Amino acid sequence: MKNRQLALAFVSVISGIVLLLSSCKKINESSEIGGGLIPPIDNINTFDTTLTVEAYNGIFDFNGPNPLLNDSTRTNVTDEQWLGLITNDPFFGKTDARMFLELKPAFYRHTFLNKADSIFIDSIVLVLDYVETYGDSSVPQTFNVYELDPSTVFEADTAYLIRQNSFTYSNLLGSATITPSSLNDSVKAFRDTTKNQLRITLNNTFGRRLLDYDTISSGPNNAYSNDSTFRSKFKGFAIQSVSGGNAIMGFNLGGANTKLAIYYNYYHGLGTSDKDTTVTYFTFAGNANSAAANYIQRDYSGTPVLAAQGGASPDPFVYIQTTPGTFATIKIPALAGLSNRVVHRAELIAEQAYHISDSTFPPPTYLYVDAYDPSLSKYLMIPYDLAFDGSGSLNLGSFGIAPINAVDGAGNVVRTWRFNLSRYVQHVVNDTEPLYDLRLFAPLYTLDQYRPTPASTATTQLVSINPAVAKGRVRLHGNTDPLDPNPRKMRLRIIYSKL
């Protein structure tokens, strides 16, 4: 980030002037959380003020020079997996989501029906259990299925980084062009008429190979004798969208519709005319040793997100994208000079800046705020306002990670976040807590330091925020300077009483 000291010094002076001018105004903005705890505003004992907030856009890195900006998020096999291409988000550019997974027999030793020379491949289909689409579901895109190279290391006991693609593949097994809006239609396949499936037909050479694995040996060298032998013959699938599209799709690996359907014919009598058809399924959920990984790549080239990086002045718009994505550094310099008082309510208010593309690319489910402690070189859960209860749960709801709906000046429904920073601000004005820079972002989870009291030793805690990676982005109003006339600018609102 570029040097901002001169700009910050100037803004701090102006912020103080604005604070003095606004500190005694009558309240004219409602509080959505904890309003019943705020005393009536009598304009004598209880007051309302708004402090200037400065926001600076940032992009999380991977293996970059600043470890604090590196995103090391990993997904588990139980997490929703994403696949597809977003090619035209006007603010956030492109997204490329790829899936890697193993599908295996439900048990070993596995065997197909009848004798080896009496079974014949009919077709083989890769099926994925569809959950949802994020983006434009009307634009078709083409998916390719590859076989992972034999040298690829792919382990079931590893949670893989979503920003790292460490897999190699080149053997194309099949391809299909799909319109995402059709994925919740019912299918008409042999012994399968359910809906919510992505089906990609693979080549019969691969299917015949799977059948032949059952004929190589009847002993321990048979590919289906145990899991390790099968994995030595087939490492798994790589699936990616290779053209078209403006959406990513979510899938459930543990769902009943995630499977490899192997359709084959066999003779069930002595003659060659008494042929029948059956199907064998290799699944993910049926085998605890199946590996999976999800790779999500963002490309911000030529976007407002990239253009907003590194400036010395506060940004008029803030761009937040769900992991792997972006963040904003929030500074509130005027809070450092605020005199001691009783803080009834302090909330950081962030409002969505509407754009027509928001209907195609909705906001994240939740946003989150934490604080950077330079003495630890780590991020803290907001002191005193985030705490664990007796059951070990965090008060994330009352803290304000979920948005509320509002209507902007043009009549558009927008999301507004109100983060409760009341206890933290009280400690700042009491000079019992430093003024920290804050971070606003939309993680799947984060590892923050937790310090329930000033004397406590900070401990690392995992804070789960959003239900899934990849989906969700929002453009928020920022704040250009203390005299910014935008009524929806990002701001810290304080309701207080004088001592």
ZAFITOR-684398 format. One record per residue (C-alpha): residue number from 1; chain; x, y, z. Coordinates in steps of 0.02 Angstrom, whole numbers, plus 50000, padded with zeros to 5 digits. Example, Ala and Ser with C-alpha at 12.3 -4.5 7.8 and 13.67 -1.06 7.14 Angstrom:
! ZAFITOR-684398
1;A;50615;49775;50390
2;A;50684;49947;50357
END
This chain:
! ZAFITOR-684398
1;A;50000;50000;50000
2;A;50059;50173;49961
3;A;50111;50292;50097
4;A;49959;50378;50172
5;A;50029;50474;50321
6;A;50005;50650;50253
7;A;49832;50612;50190
8;A;49782;50533;50355
9;A;49848;50679;50456
10;A;49746;50802;50353
11;A;49590;50695;50365
12;A;49610;50675;50552
13;A;49609;50865;50578
14;A;49455;50887;50470
15;A;49370;50740;50557
16;A;49393;50825;50725
17;A;49312;50984;50662
18;A;49164;50889;50592
19;A;49149;50793;50755
20;A;49132;50955;50855
21;A;49001;51020;50736
22;A;48896;50862;50739
23;A;48915;50797;50916
24;A;48758;50874;50987
25;A;48632;50846;50849
26;A;48464;50765;50885
27;A;48452;50583;50831
28;A;48374;50561;50659
29;A;48425;50384;50615
30;A;48352;50228;50693
31;A;48455;50086;50762
32;A;48403;49913;50704
33;A;48487;49815;50844
34;A;48469;49844;51029
35;A;48358;49996;51008
36;A;48261;49953;51165
37;A;48419;49975;51268
38;A;48454;50151;51208
39;A;48379;50288;51320
40;A;48262;50415;51241
41;A;48350;50560;51156
42;A;48307;50716;51256
43;A;48438;50826;51170
44;A;48504;50871;51343
45;A;48575;50713;51419
46;A;48582;50594;51270
47;A;48659;50637;51104
48;A;48694;50567;50932
49;A;48850;50591;50827
50;A;48924;50519;50668
51;A;49111;50497;50644
52;A;49200;50488;50478
53;A;49254;50316;50421
54;A;49396;50292;50298
55;A;49395;50134;50192
56;A;49537;50069;50084
57;A;49510;49923;49965
58;A;49623;49770;49967
59;A;49637;49601;49881
60;A;49685;49444;49975
61;A;49844;49366;49907
62;A;49915;49191;49895
63;A;50098;49161;49940
64;A;50125;49350;49937
65;A;50255;49449;50035
66;A;50133;49505;50170
67;A;50071;49354;50269
68;A;49926;49455;50339
69;A;49856;49474;50163
70;A;49876;49291;50116
71;A;49720;49186;50102
72;A;49750;49008;50161
73;A;49568;48949;50162
74;A;49543;48762;50144
75;A;49382;48670;50106
76;A;49325;48502;50170
77;A;49236;48366;50073
78;A;49075;48412;50165
79;A;49081;48592;50100
80;A;48982;48643;49947
81;A;49093;48625;49794
82;A;49091;48749;49649
83;A;49111;48727;49462
84;A;49095;48846;49315
85;A;49149;49011;49239
86;A;49097;49190;49275
87;A;49160;49287;49126
88;A;49078;49458;49146
89;A;49050;49531;49317
90;A;49064;49720;49286
91;A;49146;49752;49455
92;A;49232;49589;49504
93;A;49288;49520;49337
94;A;49305;49332;49311
95;A;49295;49175;49416
96;A;49354;49001;49366
97;A;49294;48861;49482
98;A;49356;48683;49459
99;A;49317;48521;49550
100;A;49425;48370;49587
101;A;49356;48210;49662
102;A;49365;48023;49678
103;A;49215;47909;49651
104;A;49238;47729;49708
105;A;49148;47566;49739
106;A;49049;47566;49900
107;A;49145;47411;49960
108;A;49287;47294;49915
109;A;49305;47168;49841
110;A;49191;47245;49708
111;A;49135;47141;49560
112;A;49023;47166;49409
113;A;48887;47042;49360
114;A;48926;46887;49259
115;A;49087;46830;49176
116;A;49215;46949;49104
117;A;49184;46897;48926
118;A;48996;46912;48946
119;A;48979;47095;48997
120;A;48981;47243;48878
121;A;48987;47428;48914
122;A;48831;47523;48865
123;A;48874;47698;48930
124;A;48958;47784;49076
125;A;48899;47948;49152
126;A;48974;48063;49283
127;A;48833;48134;49390
128;A;48848;48278;49515
129;A;48719;48323;49647
130;A;48666;48501;49601
131;A;48628;48628;49739
132;A;48621;48803;49666
133;A;48683;48927;49535
134;A;48769;49092;49571
135;A;48765;49207;49420
136;A;48671;49205;49256
137;A;48587;49035;49243
138;A;48529;49064;49063
139;A;48702;49063;48982
140;A;48764;48890;48924
141;A;48939;48833;48962
142;A;49041;48682;48913
143;A;49115;48564;49044
144;A;49259;48445;49017
145;A;49297;48294;49124
146;A;49478;48236;49134
147;A;49568;48093;49219
148;A;49697;48147;49347
149;A;49872;48099;49294
150;A;49940;47940;49379
151;A;50079;48043;49461
152;A;49955;48159;49547
153;A;49954;48155;49737
154;A;49773;48160;49792
155;A;49738;48112;49972
156;A;49572;48090;50062
157;A;49642;48153;50228
158;A;49697;48321;50156
159;A;49595;48482;50156
160;A;49659;48572;50001
161;A;49687;48759;49979
162;A;49554;48836;49869
163;A;49680;48954;49791
164;A;49801;48818;49738
165;A;49784;48699;49591
166;A;49915;48565;49622
167;A;49839;48434;49508
168;A;49888;48384;49331
169;A;49773;48308;49202
170;A;49765;48290;49014
171;A;49664;48134;48971
172;A;49494;48199;48915
173;A;49356;48076;48963
174;A;49201;48172;48911
175;A;49119;48340;48879
176;A;48946;48419;48889
177;A;48868;48589;48858
178;A;48744;48633;48995
179;A;48627;48778;49033
180;A;48627;48798;49223
181;A;48440;48835;49230
182;A;48406;48658;49168
183;A;48496;48571;49311
184;A;48343;48563;49423
185;A;48241;48473;49290
186;A;48198;48290;49314
187;A;48304;48169;49213
188;A;48247;48015;49120
189;A;48385;47887;49135
190;A;48390;47702;49168
191;A;48334;47675;49348
192;A;48355;47861;49382
193;A;48219;47993;49364
194;A;48271;48116;49499
195;A;48311;48300;49472
196;A;48453;48417;49523
197;A;48588;48329;49423
198;A;48731;48380;49312
199;A;48761;48233;49195
200;A;48914;48217;49083
201;A;48931;48064;48973
202;A;49107;47993;48968
203;A;49186;47890;48830
204;A;49155;47704;48824
205;A;49340;47666;48815
206;A;49354;47725;48994
207;A;49199;47626;49040
208;A;49268;47468;48962
209;A;49429;47495;49059
210;A;49333;47495;49223
211;A;49248;47333;49175
212;A;49413;47254;49126
213;A;49489;47297;49295
214;A;49379;47158;49363
215;A;49461;47030;49249
216;A;49647;47063;49271
217;A;49666;46949;49420
218;A;49557;46860;49544
219;A;49683;46885;49684
220;A;49751;47035;49780
221;A;49811;47117;49619
222;A;49633;47138;49559
223;A;49596;47324;49549
224;A;49439;47303;49654
225;A;49518;47198;49790
226;A;49552;47349;49903
227;A;49554;47538;49903
228;A;49741;47564;49879
229;A;49747;47450;49728
230;A;49599;47537;49647
231;A;49680;47707;49676
232;A;49839;47646;49592
233;A;49735;47614;49435
234;A;49629;47771;49438
235;A;49672;47933;49531
236;A;49508;48026;49506
237;A;49421;48160;49403
238;A;49458;48342;49361
239;A;49308;48442;49302
240;A;49313;48618;49232
241;A;49214;48735;49123
242;A;49311;48774;48965
243;A;49200;48897;48871
244;A;49048;49009;48885
245;A;48952;49040;49043
246;A;48928;49179;49168
247;A;48891;49077;49324
248;A;48963;48953;49447
249;A;48864;48804;49510
250;A;48868;48725;49683
251;A;48867;48537;49710
252;A;48851;48419;49858
253;A;48978;48278;49854
254;A;48886;48184;49990
255;A;48720;48191;49899
256;A;48637;48038;49824
257;A;48655;48114;49649
258;A;48845;48120;49655
259;A;48900;47959;49572
260;A;48981;47874;49425
261;A;48846;47775;49335
262;A;48917;47626;49238
263;A;48783;47553;49124
264;A;48825;47384;49048
265;A;48744;47235;48964
266;A;48765;47053;49012
267;A;48702;46883;48959
268;A;48590;46808;49090
269;A;48567;46639;49005
270;A;48655;46519;48890
271;A;48618;46606;48726
272;A;48673;46771;48652
273;A;48498;46838;48634
274;A;48450;46840;48817
275;A;48545;47001;48855
276;A;48498;47120;48996
277;A;48554;47293;49055
278;A;48603;47347;49229
279;A;48697;47488;49314
280;A;48834;47497;49446
281;A;48867;47657;49543
282;A;49032;47718;49609
283;A;48995;47851;49740
284;A;49078;47980;49850
285;A;48971;47965;50005
286;A;48985;47775;50010
287;A;49172;47775;50036
288;A;49252;47868;50181
289;A;49419;47870;50091
290;A;49367;47978;49943
291;A;49469;48135;49911
292;A;49404;48302;49847
293;A;49469;48477;49813
294;A;49394;48639;49749
295;A;49499;48767;49657
296;A;49432;48946;49641
297;A;49528;49073;49537
298;A;49482;49259;49530
299;A;49538;49375;49391
300;A;49515;49562;49425
301;A;49604;49624;49269
302;A;49528;49786;49205
303;A;49399;49798;49345
304;A;49355;49936;49469
305;A;49417;49818;49606
306;A;49593;49822;49536
307;A;49586;50008;49499
308;A;49541;50044;49681
309;A;49700;49967;49751
310;A;49841;50065;49832
311;A;49773;50241;49837
312;A;49821;50365;49974
313;A;49644;50434;49989
314;A;49491;50346;50058
315;A;49390;50254;49927
316;A;49215;50311;49878
317;A;49163;50129;49849
318;A;49212;49972;49942
319;A;49218;49804;49851
320;A;49192;49648;49956
321;A;49193;49474;49878
322;A;49173;49310;49970
323;A;49325;49198;49993
324;A;49434;49191;49893
325;A;49409;49377;49873
326;A;49434;49551;49939
327;A;49429;49655;50097
328;A;49431;49835;50157
329;A;49540;49915;50290
330;A;49432;50031;50397
331;A;49507;50177;50492
332;A;49414;50292;50613
333;A;49542;50426;50659
334;A;49416;50543;50744
335;A;49381;50410;50875
336;A;49555;50437;50947
337;A;49510;50613;51002
338;A;49337;50576;51070
339;A;49316;50630;51252
340;A;49261;50512;51387
341;A;49073;50480;51389
342;A;48943;50345;51416
343;A;48921;50252;51251
344;A;48747;50180;51236
345;A;48768;50121;51059
346;A;48907;50126;50929
347;A;48882;50045;50760
348;A;48982;50038;50601
349;A;48858;50061;50460
350;A;48895;49996;50285
351;A;48766;50013;50146
352;A;48758;49929;49977
353;A;48780;50042;49826
354;A;48651;49971;49705
355;A;48693;49918;49528
356;A;48586;49822;49404
357;A;48711;49678;49407
358;A;48668;49646;49591
359;A;48516;49546;49535
360;A;48633;49426;49444
361;A;48773;49426;49574
362;A;48693;49449;49747
363;A;48790;49501;49904
364;A;48875;49379;50023
365;A;48766;49298;50154
366;A;48867;49381;50293
367;A;49003;49511;50315
368;A;49125;49513;50460
369;A;49233;49642;50548
370;A;49389;49612;50651
371;A;49532;49720;50716
372;A;49718;49722;50681
373;A;49827;49721;50837
374;A;50003;49781;50790
375;A;50073;49718;50954
376;A;50029;49540;50901
377;A;50041;49565;50713
378;A;49875;49472;50708
379;A;49690;49507;50692
380;A;49577;49510;50845
381;A;49394;49474;50865
382;A;49320;49645;50906
383;A;49361;49661;51091
384;A;49212;49644;51211
385;A;49080;49650;51074
386;A;49111;49472;51014
387;A;49112;49343;51151
388;A;49076;49160;51180
389;A;48925;49113;51286
390;A;48912;48967;51405
391;A;48878;48845;51263
392;A;49031;48902;51166
393;A;48934;49000;51034
394;A;48981;49173;50974
395;A;48853;49314;50972
396;A;48877;49341;50786
397;A;48693;49382;50760
398;A;48686;49528;50882
399;A;48858;49583;50822
400;A;48780;49618;50653
401;A;48854;49501;50521
402;A;48683;49480;50438
403;A;48616;49624;50331
404;A;48448;49705;50342
405;A;48348;49763;50192
406;A;48329;49948;50159
407;A;48274;50056;50012
408;A;48394;50180;49933
409;A;48347;50350;49863
410;A;48300;50275;49694
411;A;48184;50147;49770
412;A;48302;49998;49753
413;A;48309;49867;49890
414;A;48486;49864;49960
415;A;48574;49776;50103
416;A;48635;49871;50255
417;A;48754;49804;50386
418;A;48759;49878;50563
419;A;48903;49809;50665
420;A;48888;49831;50852
421;A;49052;49905;50917
422;A;48979;49983;51075
423;A;49087;49901;51208
424;A;49245;49919;51106
425;A;49212;50105;51076
426;A;49176;50129;51261
427;A;49347;50058;51303
428;A;49429;50170;51173
429;A;49352;50329;51245
430;A;49398;50269;51419
431;A;49579;50247;51362
432;A;49576;50064;51413
433;A;49591;49996;51235
434;A;49694;50056;51086
435;A;49614;50119;50927
436;A;49636;49981;50798
437;A;49620;49977;50611
438;A;49474;49865;50565
439;A;49453;49740;50425
440;A;49289;49711;50333
441;A;49274;49552;50230
442;A;49166;49399;50190
443;A;49264;49241;50238
444;A;49210;49061;50245
445;A;49299;49062;50412
446;A;49440;49158;50493
447;A;49568;49123;50629
448;A;49562;49271;50748
449;A;49638;49308;50917
450;A;49514;49311;51061
451;A;49541;49417;51216
452;A;49386;49428;51327
453;A;49465;49550;51452
454;A;49610;49672;51442
455;A;49713;49560;51557
456;A;49677;49400;51458
457;A;49806;49314;51353
458;A;49746;49307;51173
459;A;49703;49135;51105
460;A;49674;49084;50924
461;A;49494;49044;50883
462;A;49413;48982;50723
463;A;49263;49092;50679
464;A;49147;49018;50548
465;A;49055;49153;50451
466;A;48984;49109;50280
467;A;48903;48943;50230
468;A;49006;48925;50070
469;A;49152;48996;49973
470;A;49145;49079;49802
471;A;48968;49149;49799
472;A;48932;49329;49849
473;A;49000;49501;49813
474;A;48944;49677;49855
475;A;48990;49855;49817
476;A;48969;49967;49970
477;A;48971;50154;49990
478;A;49137;50215;50056
479;A;49179;50390;50115
480;A;49285;50515;50019
481;A;49316;50639;50163
482;A;49233;50712;50319
483;A;49129;50830;50211
484;A;49065;50692;50096
485;A;48880;50738;50068
486;A;48827;50559;50027
487;A;48696;50513;50160
488;A;48734;50328;50133
489;A;48921;50340;50159
490;A;49007;50217;50275
491;A;49006;50290;50450
492;A;49019;50258;50637
493;A;48864;50313;50728
494;A;48872;50341;50916
495;A;48730;50372;51039
496;A;48800;50432;51205
497;A;48776;50532;51364
498;A;48897;50658;51436
499;A;48980;50624;51602
END
